[in-house]
Amino acid sequence: MDRTSVSRRKVLQLASTAAAGGALASAGSVTPVAAQESSDLDEFSWPMLHGGRRLTGTTAVEGIDSVSGSAYSLGGNERTTVPAVADGTAYAGSDGDLIATDLASGSGRWAFRGEEPLTASPAVGAAAVIAVTTEGTVLAVDRDSGEERWSVGVSGRPGAPTIHDGTAYVADSEGTVYAFAASSGDLEWSTPLDARFETDGNNAAGLLLPTVAVGDDSLYVNVPDSQAPPSRLVALSFDGEPEWEYAIEADVLSPPAVTDHGVVVKTQQHLRLVSATGGVEQWAVDLRGEAHHPLAAGNGLVAVVDDDPFEALRCNAYDLETGELAWRYSLEDGRRTGGATIAGGTVYFVATTGSRSGRVVGVGLEDGLERLSIDVDNPAIGYGPVPVPGGLFVPDGASSRLVTAETFDGGSSAESDATDSDSTDSDSTETGTESEDTSPEDAESTEGSTAGDDGGGSTTDGDSSTADGTEASSDDSGWELPSLSVIESIVVISTSLASVLYGAVRVAARSAVDE
């Protein structure tokens, strides 16, 4: 079967996904945002997990402090991966499908139909989007056509990919680190580090698996050992040679974040800063709960959401240089969280507040004072909100919903990882000049020359048929899909009407609860 073709069964699934998005919008009593052109949205970049190769979960774009609407949703009934954003397009996986969506309008650009569930977050390179599956496959899909360029298997369950300088770095649950040529999938090197990590319910989104952070001089990877601690933070050269390791008595270790003060890592109950050279501990603080989620670091602070199933959820900010507590925010009815992200001067996190409810909160990075609080459906917790100019992608049920402020037509454009502490000479002060981690188009010099001849067979605007030979037609969302039979059309229309009715019922239910 051609994995890049779109079958008639797939058309119905995509229609259901679109309908689910409509239901979310109806439930929130908001108006969808119309299609628009925005250079700020086109230039914004959050191209991989935690915003960029350093994994700091930070962007310099100003965060929002109010919500005027809900634009659209990514995904449907299946768990949606953490979105990645580049060049005006949002990329996310939903079950086995990798979907590219126009960031401004929410219309579909292409959909790649895979055969294995996607996990973690895709990474956007110069010519391809690289994704990983729960079954141990790493695959690359052409950014323009949505066609598969290459796929390879790894020994364990892979964590989120990281792309830098034309190389895709992937680590798996067995602790093996791989370096693949992003353009071709050729293996450049692999290094076994012997992790033993069980991918249980706490790691449903795949965000605690070994993941590679890329610093200026070294690679850093978390190597958890859930069977026989300690877990380890390991530094590798760009040739894959181990440089040093730092052992921590814990069975879970979050992906590292690279700052100018050192490398920050988090276990269930500890937060530590380790020097980037030599792996010497700089400071350590105790956390309260079983924290299974990422941190965010920027402007000289590191923000960590400290959750506990029986006590109020807390967001703590620590000074990166000293480890001293800068401020603490408590959410009395908050319990579980998906971690924190930073946009400009605001820290965002999402939390469950009940069996079927959740809340997205924004607090000031400098003072910890609340700036934003919005209710969402019970989020399938796994990640922090993903910021874009004038909006936030937030977990909402199993999907990822884009909530927007009035400034959604564009604010000042900025690149991700940009407020990372104090990186004044790298990616914090320049816009559009970072390497592949924050500006994928800059990598055309390393990957772009092979974009047209390393496989995949790009389609053009003049193509009038799909890969399996069925006649294609363009619907209003922008998908190139096979034409539907009368019966299939009736099914699609019925699904959409059911979605509208579902949304109306939810609005009425929420109104009754509020009264």
N, C-alpha and C positions, 0 to 999 in steps of 0.2 A: 504493500500500500504506500502511496506517495504521501509522506508526512506533511508536505507543504500544501497539499490540495485542500479545498474546503468542500466537504460533502453536504448533501441536503440535510442530513441529520445534524450537521454542525450549524447550518443556518438556523434551525429551530433552537439550538442551544444558545446561539448568539442572541436570537430574538428574546429568549427568556432572560438572558443576562441584562439586556437593555431594559426589559420590563422591570426587572428587579431594581435597577437604578431609578426608574420612574417611581416605583413604590417608595423608595427611600426619600425621594424629593417630595412626594405627596405627604408622607408622614411628617415631614418637618415643616409643612405649610410654607414652602418657599418656591420661588420662581426660577426655573433653569436659566443659566446665563447664556445669552446669545453668542453666536460665533463672532470672534473679533480678531483683529490683528494687533499684535503687541510685540515690539522689539524687545521689551523687557522679559516677557515670557519666553521669547525665542532665544534669548541670550542666557537665561538662568540655567544653572546646572547643579543637579544633585545626582550624579551619574551612577552611584553604587551605594551599597549598604553604608549607613551612617554618613552619607554625604560626600565621601571622597576617600582617597587612598590612605589617609591618616586615620580614618575611622573615628573622627572626633564628634560626629553628629552635629555639625555647626555650619551655619551660613551667615554671611554679613547682610543678607537682605533683611529689611526691617520686618519684624513680625506683626501680626494683626492683633488688635485689642477689642475688636467687635466683629460680629458676623451679620451680614445682611442677607445672605442666601446660601443655597446649596447648589452647586453647579451640576454635578453628575457623580456617579459611582463607578468604580472599577471593580469588576468581579460580580458574582451573583451568589449562588447557594454554596459554592465551595470556598474554602479558605483562600484568600488572596495574598500573594506575597507582598513584601514591602515594595512600594513603587520606586522606580528610578526615573529621573527626569533629565532630559538633555535636548537642546535645540527645539524647544516648543513641543516636545512629545513626552508623554508619560508611558513607561513600560512596566507591566506587571504580569505576573502569572496567576492564573486561576485554574486549579486542578492541573490538567496537562496542557493548558493553552497559554501561550505567550502573546499578549495583546499590546499593540501600539495604539495610543489614543492621543488625538490632538489636545494639547494642554489647555488651550483657550476655549474651545467649543465642546470638547468631549466626544467629538465624532471619531469613529474608528478609522485608522490608517491601514492596518493589516492585522491579521490574526494567524499565528502559527499554531497548527494543531499537533501537539505532541502525544506520545503514548504513555508517558510516565508523569506522575504528579510533580510539579515544580515546587521548590522550597526556597527559603531564605529571601534573597533579593537578586534580580539581574544586575549586570554591570554593563554600561554602555561604553563601547570603544569607538575608534575612528570610523570603522566600516561595519561593525557587527555588534549585536547585543549578545552577551554571554550569560547563560542561565544554567542552573544545576537542578537535578531531580533527586527525589528520595531514593531512587534505585541505583544511584551511583553514576549517572551520566552527566557529563559536561558538554554542552552544545552551544554552538554559535549560530545566530540567525541574522541574515542581512538586514541592516538598518533601513534600507530603502524598500526592498521587495518583500521582506518577511519570509524569505526562503532559507532553508537550512544551508549553512556553509560547511560546517563540519561537526562531528560529535565523537567523543572518546569516553571510555569508561575508566573509573578509578576504583580502588580496592574497597573503600568504605563509603559512608554517606557524606557527600561533600558539603562544606560550608559555603557561605556566599563568596563569589569570585571577586577579586580585586584586580584592576587593570592599571598598568603603568608602563610607559615607554614601549608600547607594542607587545607587552607580555601580560598574560592572564595568569594570576597566581590563585591556586585553589588548594586548600587543605581538607582532609577528610577525617571521619570519626576514628580512624585507626592511627591518625597522627602523621600521615604521609603528606608532605608538601610537594606540589607539582607546579612547574612553570611551563606554560604552553605558549607558543607563538599565537598571538590573538588573531592573526590573519589566516593561518592555515591549520591550527590545532597541533602542529608538530611539538613533540615533547622536547623541551630544552634541557630540563633536569628534573629529578625527583629526589627527595630526602626523607627517609623514614625517621620519625621521632617517637613512635610507639605510644600512642594515646590509647586509652580504653574508656570509651564514653558511651553510655547508654542514651539513646535518643528517645526519652520518655515524654510524657505529656507536658512537662515543664519546658520542653524544647520543641513543641509542636511546629513552631514557625522556623525551626532550624537556625536560630540566631545565637545559640550557645556553642555550636560546633566550632572546631578549630577554624580560624579565619586569619588571613594574612593582612597585616597593616604595613604600609610601605613608608619608611622614613627616608631621609635624605641620603643616608649612608648604609642602612641595613633594612632587612625585613624582620618583622616581629610576629610571632604566632602563639596563640594560647594552646596549650596541650593539656587538656583536662584528663584526669584519671579517676573515674567514678568507682573503680573496683579496689584500687590500692594506692591511695594518695601517698605522696604529694602530687599535685598538678604542677605544671611548669610553664613559665614564660620563656620562650627560646628566641634568640636573635640569630639570623642567618645572613650570610653575605648574599649579594645579588647573583652569585654562582651556586647558591644552595649549600655552602659550607657553614656548619654551626660555629658561632662565635662565642656565645655564652648562654647560660640558662639560669633562671631564678626559680627556686622551688617554693611552693606555698602549700601548707597543710590544709588542703580543701579538695573536694571531689568535683567541683564545678569552677570553671574559670572563664570569665567573659572575654570576648575579643578585646585586644589592647587598643588604646588610643594614643597616638604619638603627638606629643606637644613639645614646645621648646624647652620645657623644664624636665622632660623625660617621658617615660612610657607609663600610662595609668592602666591598672588592671583591677578587676573586682571579682571577689569570690562571693559566696552566699552571705558572709558576715564580715567581710573585710574589704577595705579600699586601700590601694598602695600605689606609691610612685616609685619607679625604678629608673636609675640612670640609663640613658640610651646607649652609652658606652660602658661596658663592663658589667651591667646588670646589678648595680649596688642599690640597695633599698635606701630611699631618701626619707620617706615617712610612711606611716601606716595608721589607719583609724578603724575603729570597730563600727560595724553596721548592726542594725537590730534584727532584721528578718532574713528569711530565705530569699534573697534577691536574685531572681532569674531574668535579668533584663539589662540592656545596655546603659552606659553612662554618656554624658556629653561634656565636652571641655572647650572653653573659649573665654577670651578676655581675662585670662589669669585665674579663672575659677573652673572647678569641675562640679557638675550637678549630678546628683544620684538620687533616684527615687527609692526610698527605703520602705518596703511594704511589710505588712504583718496581717495574717488572717483574722486576728482578734483585736487589733488596735488601729488607731487612726493612721492612715498613710502619711508619710512625710517626704518632702523634697528637701534635700540638704545641699548646700553649696559650700565647698571647701576651697581655701586658698591653695593654688597649685604649687606655690613655692614652699609653703610651710605646713600644709595639711590642716591648718586651723579652720574651725567652723566659721563661715562668714554669715550665714543666716539659715533659718529653717522655716518651712511652710508646712502646715498640717491640714489635711483634708479629713475631717472627722468621719465621714461616711465612706471614705475611700478604702479599698482593700487591695486588690491586685493591680499591677501596673505593667505597661509595656516598655517602660524606660523613658528617657528624656531626650529632647533635642533642643538646640538653641538657634533662634533666628534673631539677628541683631541684638537687641537688649532684652530679649524675652526667652525664658525657659518654658517649654511646653511638655506636658505629659498627659497620658490618658489613664484612667483608672476605672475599675468596676465599682459601682455604688450599690448594687443589689443583684438579685439573681437574673434580672433582665434589663439592667440599666447600667449606664456608664457616664463618665464626664471627662471632657477635655478641659484642662486648666492651663492658663498661661500666667507666669509670675515674673516680676522684674529680675533680671540677672544680677543687678547691683544691690537691690534691697529686699527681694523676696516677697514683695507685695503683689497681691492678685491683680491681674490685668484683664483676664478673660476666663469665663466659665460657661461652657455649653454642654447640654445634655445630649447623649447619643444612645442608640440601642446598645444592648449588652455587647461590648466589643470582644471579638476573638483575640484576646490579648497576645501580643507577640512583638510589638514594636512601638516606638514613639511616633508622634505626628511627623509627617514629612512636609516642611515648609516650601511654598512657592511664592512669588511676588503677589501679594494681596490675598493669599489663601493658605489653607492647610489641608493635606490629605490626612484623614483621621480614620482609625479602625472603627467600623460601625457594623455590628453583626459580623458576618463573614467577609464583608466587602470593605473597600477603602473609599470613603466619601470625601469629596473636595468641598469644604466649606469656605466661603469667600466673604471678604469685606468689600466695601464700596470701591476700594482701590484695586480691585482684581484686574482692571484693564492695564495694570502695570505700575510698579513703583520703581525705585532705583534698582537697576540690575546689579547682581553681585554673584560671586561664585561660592560654591560650598567649601567647607573647611576654612572659610575665610576669616573667621574671628578666632581661629585656633590660637590660643594664648597669645600670643604675643609674637606671632610669625610675621614680623614686619618685612623680612627679606625674601619671603617665599610666596605663600598663597593668601596672605591676609589683606594686602592693600591694593593688589592689582585686579582689574576686571578683564577677563578674556585673555589673560596671558599665562595661566597655569597650564601645566602639562596635562596628560590625558585624564587624570583623576577628576579634574573639575571643568575641563573644556575639551570634550572628545574631538572636536574638529581640529584642534591643534595637533593631534596625532596623525593627521593625514600624511605628514612627511615620513612617518614610520610604517603606517599601515596602508595609507591611501593608494600607493602605487600598485598594490596587489588586489585592490577592491574589485576590479573587473575581471580578474583572471584566475582567482584561486578557488573557483567552484561556486556552485549555487545557482548560476544562470539567472541573472537579474531580469525582471520583467519591466516593461516600459508602459507608458501611458497608452500606447497604441494596441496593446494586447486586448483581444476580445474574448478570450476563452481561458478557463482555469487549467491547472496542470493535468486534470483528468479528462479534459476534452469537453466538459459540459459548458453550455453557453453561460456567460457571466453577464450580470447587470449591476449597475451602481445604484445603491439605495441612498436615502438622504443622509445616512450616517457616514458615508464614505467607504463602506466595505465593498470590495469586489467579490460578489457572491453569485453562485449559480441561480438561475431563474427557478421560481417555485411553481409547483403544480397548484391547481385550484384548492385541493384538499389541504396542502401544506400552508397555503395562504390563509385559509380559514383558521387553521390551528394557531398561526402566528397572531392573527387578529384577536382570536379568543383569549390567547395568553395575555395580550396587551390590555384587553378590557378587564380581565380578571385582576391584573396588576393595579389598574386604576381603582377598582372596587376595593381591593385590599388596602390601598393607600387611604381611601376615604374612611374605611373602618378604623384604621389606626389613628387617624386624626380625631375621629369621634371618641375613641377610647382614651386618648391622651387628654382631650378636653374634659371628659368625665372625671378622670383622675385629678386633674388640676382643680376642678370645682369641689 
